[in-house]
Amino acid sequence: MSKLNLDINKIEASRASARNIAEDIQNFIDEHTTVSTERTIVRLLGVDGVDEIEKPLPNVLVDNIVEGGGLERGAAYWVGNAMLNLEITPQEIAEKIAAGEVDITRLPAKDEQEIEDVIHTVAQETIEKILANKKIRDDYIADFGPAKTPNLYVIVATGNIHEDIVQARAAATQGADIVAVIRTTGQSLLDYVPYGATTEGFGGTYATQENFRLMREALDEVGEKIGRYIKLTNYCSGLCMPEIAAMGAIERVDMMLNDALYGILFRDINMQRTLIDQYFSRVINGFAGIIINTGEDNYLTTDDAVEAAHTVLASQFINEQFALKAGLPEEQMGLGHAFEMEPTLEDGFLLELAQAQMAREIFPNAPLKYMPPTKFMTGNIYKGHVQNAMFNMVSIMTNQGIQLLGMLTEAIHTPHLHDRYLSIENAQYVFNNARHLSDEIEFKKDGVIQKRAHSVLEEASGLLQQIEREGLFQTIEQGKFGGVRRMRTGGKGLAGIARKDSGYFNPFIQMMLGGDR
């Protein structure tokens, strides 16, 4: 039953518009591939490591395909053809290309069905590994029991994976349910994934497969000691979105920041490139049981939270439909929003409550990722602690699923261990003392909260109808999200797109979705 008395017909119409928007883009996605999508296929076929100049072997292999004019056919075809010609593994093929011994597009063409068969055999090994990881996660949660919601989500961001591990262990011991390793500034703009454990990063730590492995191992160890499964979060956004999703699936990452619009708006990544990549990344995340987190909260850092609230809701509707097309169940959709009203605004708390309750009612099965106040944190730690307490109160009143805890020292420095402890303590206090408050309250008919929710839904519905008419690409060009304009033919990575030819195939999308896309 709706506490906000929302118009069900308006919600259904909004969802239908979002579905049509996503379908329009999906038609474009299905016709194209990218260098990062093909590198992901190569990684999932077992290619890893670097050459003598530290260039990742997936890049070496796919660059060889590009140089030979073969990207349109897809890496799976060329790797399978080379396997039949040379009778070696994908890893050995990559190594021979790196040594200058093989030009993968110049080998004799073998029977296409034989190529697909040999590739599916190799792909099945990775599929089974990912399924085994899902079972390990499920077994841990079955043994320890699920964490209470909202899950307490904290970040580590030292730049050194070994120091991150120390801080992550401390956070878990203090009560965190989720630890996110913040990615180093600018990694989303790299068109390759660094290799191995890293100890130098700015504002965060490089997302690498080895770093994932090390942190997963550490969180499992501390989780077994304290009797809780600690979820690991990282970022598969940017120019290597699907590659990082694949590495997370292989190393049992539990959550991924995964939103193409974030990269388009805030990193100026080409919208065509990243929407193609987003699809494959979400197929992988859905299959691996990884919860995605979307980036709508970021709109409110560049736009006003009162005036632009409807853009958050409209984006949530669109992200939901993109996720469904990629096979993600609603329970793995951490749709994003944020507590970002200007603190001096009269009844700002009521407006925040309306937005959060509205998201919960419209997306009842999604965990929802709720972001803390950041834009108006001043360095006054006492006021900041109160702002975070109010944020926590909204969360428990509206049954949010994933709570990224606010830090009282936001705007001063990267959180220290004791800052994180105080934030966890704050959330635990509020959540425990108001655990069932949501069950006890209703909202005044036609009051401030209901009227606000109705107004935002109305505006979001109108925006979705406009996007449906004009198309998502054109809407982004007009600056409708976050007040940021990007051009369809601009941004980073445009050159890495190719139109698929008739012989293209992606074995992992076929196997993970059971379809033929």
Helices and strands as residue ranges (DSSP letters): H 8-30, E 32-34, H 35-44, H 57-67, G 71-73, H 75-86, H 90-98, G 104-106, H 112-144, E 151-156, H 161-174, E 178-181, G 187-189, H 209-226, E 231-235, H 241-251, E 255-257, H 260-267, H 271-288, E 291-293, G 296-298, H 299-302, H 309-325, G 330-332, E 333-334, E 336-338, H 348-362, E 369-371, H 381-397, E 402-404, H 417-433, H 437-440, H 448-470, H 472-477, G 494-496, E 497-499, H 507-513
